[in-house]
Amino acid sequence: MHTGYALFALSPFYYFVTTSAHFILKDTFIGQDFMHGFNWETFDDPTHGRVNFVNQSVAVQANLSFASATSFIMRADDLNVVPPSARGRNSVRITSHNSYADSMIVVDVKHIPEGCGTWPAFWTLSKAGPWPQGGEIDIIEGANSQPQNMASLHTTSGCSVAQNRSQTGLAVSTACDASVNNNQGCGTSFSKPGSYGSQFNIMGGGWYVMQRTAQDGISVYFWSRNDARVPAVVKYGAPLIVLDPTWGAPEAYFPKDSCDYSTHFDAHQIIFDLTFCGDWAGNTFASSNCGKGTCEDFVNTNPKAFVNAYWEIDSLRVYTPLL
């Protein structure tokens, strides 16, 4: 894991600091940093996926997790038929050692797992818990052949968002309370093209930014790889980021006016995972042009369907407010 403070005084992106909307680089993960800065989880999937999360040594031996000097890849097994008696298809779920409260998370993703039966996510979750206490923030998430990214919150009771608010995405649901609507959460579907799935991968990926503060609530931004409007501080990993009006409205915005931030969100760990079927991908499999039969049978018997079921991450940077 890299730290970013040493670059601060030399940065060409230096700004005079006067407000709370300034974030300084705290942690950087590139390549091997993921191998040392995250835990490989092995528990049963809480979302009831047809998946077998494996530990780091198994993942490395099976080539499900590997890193170069510039990128990190984690993926599903695409070689083996899965016996019905097995827990599920081998895959990876990693959780950061560190946790962060008010922060800005910038991730440069080159490839998102795609295909029928898949349910990948990049998200943050309360370290203290138990879920949903302390909240959950889904930054990248989708299932099966979904074309657009979904950003969502899942919380304890007393948290909701307005249907119409300052975001470019479409509000799909407004109740963040995990105990209602079958834990749908309050989700926003992105409007920019290529924010998820095969189109995201064809376009070479892009950048997601999640900002959360007690003053401003929670926002999620997205720029595709060739978008001329991606801020230089995001694209090049500046050691200091100042929110700028030229960023425009976020794709997803969750204001604090109807969701008290301090009682619903605490310090979160960062998670990447890839599961299959389960509570979302399983329930939408039949309506996703994925063929006949069940999601579970598809995952069990079609290993080659998961050749493109992998994350490729060029960098992950975490910024915290400059006091």
Residue, then its C-alpha position, 0 to 999 in steps of 0.5 A: m500500500h502506498t501513501g500519498y503525503a510525500l507528493f503533496a508539496l510537489s504536485p502540479f494539482y496544488y490548490f489553496v485550501t480554504t474549505s472542507a471540500h478538499f481531500i488529501l491522498k491517504d492510501t493508494f492501491i496498485g498491483q501488489d498493494f491489493m495482495h497486502g492491503f485486503n483480506w480474502e474472505t471465505f464465509d458463505d455469501p450473505t446474498h445466497g449466491r452460487v459461489n465458493f469464495v476462496n482464500q488468497s493462497v487458493a486464489v493465487q494458486a488457481n490464478l483467480s487473483f494476480a497482480s502486475a506492477t500496474s494492475f490487479i485482477m480477480r476473477a471466477d473459475d472458468l475451467n470446471v463444472v461445479p457439482p450440485s453438491a458443491r458450495g458454488r463456483n470458485s470466486v473471490r471477495i476481498t475486504s480492505h484492512n483499513s476503514y474510512a469515515d468521511s472520504m473520497i474513493v477514486v477507482d480506475v477500473k479497466h474491466i468489470p465481470e460480465g455475463c449471465g449469472t454474474w453479480p459483481a460489486f464494488w462497495t463499502l460496508s461498516k466495519a463495526g456493524p452488524w449489517p445494516q448498522g453503520g450503512e452500506i454504499d454500493i458504488i458499482e453493482g449490476a447483474n446478468s446483462q444489465p447495461q447501466n451501473m446501479a449505485s445504492l444505499h442500504t441502511t437501518s430505518g429512518c433513511s430515504v431520499a427524494q425521487n427528484r434530486s441533483q443527479t444525472g442518473l434515474a432514481v429507481s427506489t427511494a427507501c434506503d431502509a434494508s428492512v423494506n422492499n426486500n432490501q432493495g435499498c435506494g438505488t440510482s441507475f446511471s445515465k452515461p453510456g458504458s457505465y457497466g457490463s460489456q459496453f463498459n469493457i468495450m470502451g476500455g473502462g473508466w473512473y468512479v468516484m464516491q465522496r461521502t461527508a457529513q456536510d454534503g451526504i454521498s455522491v457517486y461520479f463516473w467517467s468512461r475511459n475516453d471521456a474528455r471531461v474526466p478531471a485531471v485530478v481523477k485521471y492522474g491520481a493527484p495527491l490533493i483533490v478539490l471539488d470543482p463545479t466543472w465536474g457537474a452533477p454526480e450520477a447518483y446523489f444521496p443528500k443528508d436532508s432525509c437521512d441523518y448521516s451521523t446515525h446511519f454511516d460510520a467508518h467503512q471497509i472497501i469490498f470487491d466481490l463477484t458472486f453468482c445468482g443469489d438474491w439479485a442475479g438469480n431473481t432476474f436471470a429469467s428476464s435477462n435473455c440468459g436462456k432456459g433453465t435456472c441460474e444455478d444450473f447455468v453457473n454449474t454447467n457452463p464454465k466457459a461462460f465466465v471467461n469474461a467474469y473478472w475485475e481488472i483494476d488499475s488503481l484505487r485511491v482513498y482520500t480523506p478531508l484535509l483538516 
